[in-house]
């Protein structure tokens, strides 16, 4: 695709996004007559009207809407190709879009980013915290380059590589752990235990609920939170227990973990 045609695509997409030649021209830093001329040249080349200019707001025609969808896809593919070229070079420059589930931001992302930056200081990084289904949708839509999440059935086209096994433990404030609690706890002792847990949109919570169901225990979920930091604060100041990855627990000296037997 020639550079002129790429410019045509970007001009068309800008007008469609803003619904106005004036605002699109301001964003593109070109004159409105030049922008209008370039879009009309594209329409003449295709032999079809792409924009409806009759109303106060410029809108894509039916043919234009179809063409714009393909234009978006073409520009995304070209951007992905440019990133791929940098990937196979010396990794001295470029940009990585990384998405992680919230659990991992509490203990994994700091060390990972530190190591990544030390090895590749010329590569910029965009880090996004998102639910696992949103990460996979971002990968499929080329909004994300790499995701860190849990093992699960994945969308078609998603390739997964195991990194490590995460161990979950029952956690409570150190002062609330009896001497017996320092030994493995029978899982039945969790029945009716008051807990503070992550909310249902966390993949970690799905594994926790599955464990309870598998062992036929029914803890009382007293508090639900969408923040691991909030859970650790709650546990340190109440008699409630929670379930967290061991890596998080080890960073909090005021909590103690013990594993159901």
N, C-alpha and C positions, 0 to 999 in steps of 0.2 A: 504494500500500500504506500503510495507516494506521500511525502510530507504535506503537500497541499490538501490531499484528501483527509489526512489526519486533522489538519486545522479545520476543515469543513465540519468534521464530526464534533470536534470540541465546541465550535461555534454553535452548531445546532443544539447540542445538549445544554449549553448555557442558556440559550433562549427558552428552551422547553422548561428548564428548571426555574427560571425567574418569571416566566410568563410575560416577558417584556424585552424588547430589543434595547431599550434605554438602559435598564439595570444590567442586562447581560454585557452590553458594551462597556459599562463602567467597570465591571468585574474583570473583563478581558483586557482593559486598557487600550481599546481601539475606538474609533469613531462609530456612531450608530449607522451612518450611510455605508461605511465599509463593511460592517457586520451584516447589514441587510443585503448588500450586494453579494457577499460570499455565500449566504444561505440560499439566495435565489440562484446562484450559479450551481449549487449542489442540486437544487430542485430541477433545474434544466438538464443537468447531467443524468439524473434518474428518470426524468420525464414524468414526474408526479409532484403534486403539491404536498409538502410535508407539514406546513403550519397553516392554521386557520387564523387569519389576521383581521377578521370582520368584527370581532368583539373588542371590548376594552382590554381584555387579557388575551395574549397570544397563546393559542393552544395547539397541540399536535392534531393533525388530521388523523383519520383512521389509518391511512398508509403511514403517516408520520410516526404514530405510536408504535407500529410494528418495527419500523426502521430504527427508531430510537432504542428500542429494546436490544436489537442486534448491535447497535453502535456501542451501547454500554458494555455489552459482552466483549466486543472486539477490543475496546480500550483496556478492559480488565485483563484480557489475555495478553495483550502487548506489555502491560505493566508486569504481569507474572513472568513473561519471557525475559524482561530486563532483569528482574530479580534473580531468575535462574542463571543468567549469564554471570552475574556477580558471584553466585554460589559456587560455580565451578572454577572461579579464578582463585586468588590467594586469600579471599575473605578479609581483605584490608579495608573494604568499605562496603556499604550496603545498609539495608534496614530489615529488621526481623519483627514480625507481629506475633507476639506470644500471648496466648490466653490460658488461664489456669482456673481451676475450681477454687472456691474460697478457702477450703481447708488447707490447701498447700501454701497459700500466701502467708499463713501464720508461722511457718517454720522452714519451708523449702526454698521459696523464691529469693530470699536474701542471699543465701550461699550460692544459688544457681546464677543469679545475675552478677554477683561479685566475681565468680569464676569466669563467666562468659565475657565480662568486660575486661578482665585481666588478659584473656587470650585474644580477644578481638576488639581492641579499643576503638577502632575506626567504624564499627558497625553500630548504628543507632538501634534502639529497642523501644517498641510500644508494647506495654504490658496491660492486659485487660483481665479483670476478674469477672467470671461469668459461670452460670450453671452449665453442666455438662452437655445438655442438649443444645444450648446456645453455642457452645464451642464447636460442636460438630457441624451445626448449620453454618457457622462462620468459615470453617474449613471447606465445606462444600461450595460456598458462595465466594471463595477467594477473598474473604475479609480477614482471615487469620492464616498465618503460615504454619503454626505449630501449636498444639495444645497439650496441657498436662492435666489428666483427669484419671478416673478410676476405670478398672477393667469392667467391661459391660458389652452387651451386643451393640455394635456400631452401625452407623448408616453406611449404605453401599458406597464404595470408593474411599472409605476412611481406613488407613493403614495404622495399626497400633503396635508399639514395641514395649514390652514390659520393662520397667525401670527398677522397681524394688517392691517389697511386700511391706505394707503398712499394718502395724499391730495396734488394735484398739484396746483400751483398758478402762475399767471403772475408776473414776477419779473423785476424790473428796478432799476437803481441807485436811491438812496433816493433823490438826488437833482433834479432828472428829474420827480418826481411824483408831479403833480399838486394837489391842495387841493381836487379837485373832485375825484382824483385818489385814495383817501383814502377810498372812498365808493365803494361798488360793481360796477363793470363796466359792462354795457350792452355788451353781447357777440358780437353784431354786430359791436361794435367799434373796434374789432380785425381785421375786414376786411381791407386788405391792410396795416395793421400795420407791420412795419419792425421788424423782430425777429432774434435772434441768438438762434439756437436750437441744441440739440444733434443730431448726425448723425443717419441714418436709421437703423443701426445695434443695437441700444439700444431699449429695450422693452418699455421704457418710451416714446420714440418718436412715437412708434406705437399707444399708448393710446392718445397722443397729436393729432396726425393726425386724428384719429378716431373722436375725439371731434370736431375738425374743420369741418370735413366732415358732421357730424351729425347736426351741426348748420349752415352749408352752408356758412361758412366764408373762406376767402382765404388770409391769411397773406402772406407777402413777406418774404421769408426765405433768409435773407441777408448773414448770416454766419451759417455754420454747423461745429460742432466740436465733436470729440470723447472723450472729457475730460470735466468733470463738472468743474474742477478748471479753465480751459481755459474759459468756459462760464462766470463764475462769474467775472473773471478778465476783460473780454470784456465788460460785462454789467456795471461794476463799472467805466469804462473809456469812455463809449460812451452813446449815447441816445437810444441804442437798448434795447429791452426787451427780456426776455427769459421765459421759463416755467420750474419750478423746484419743487421738493418736498419741502413742508413747513419746514421739519426738516433741510434741507440744508440752506434755506433762513434765518432761525433764527440764524444761526451761523455766518452770514455776516452782520455786523452792517451797512455797507455802501450800502446795498440793501434794498428795500422795496417791499413787496408782496401785490398785491390786486387781488381779485378773480372776474372773469367775472360773471355777474348776469345771 
